Amino acid sequence: VQVWKDKWIPKLDTFKITTPINPLLYYENVSTIIDKERAVWKSKLINSIFLPHDAESILAIPLSSASPMDQRV
């Protein structure tokens, strides 16, 4: 799932990030902002990249501690 191109934010009407696109991160996947070893969001990174309402929506998404394979649901 790509951060800026895909619909993945369940709290927003469009399901997409509303923060202006960062050209350096345009093709990054959501997995880039997850600390896989600890199964938590990289909150400092998220807060530095996204507008506050987007960061809040991202950080509210629960992550599985079981580390399942990525898939769209």
Secondary structure by P-SEA (a helix, b strand, c coil): cccccccccccccccccccccccccccccccccccccccccaaaaaaacccaaaaaaaaabbbbccccccccc
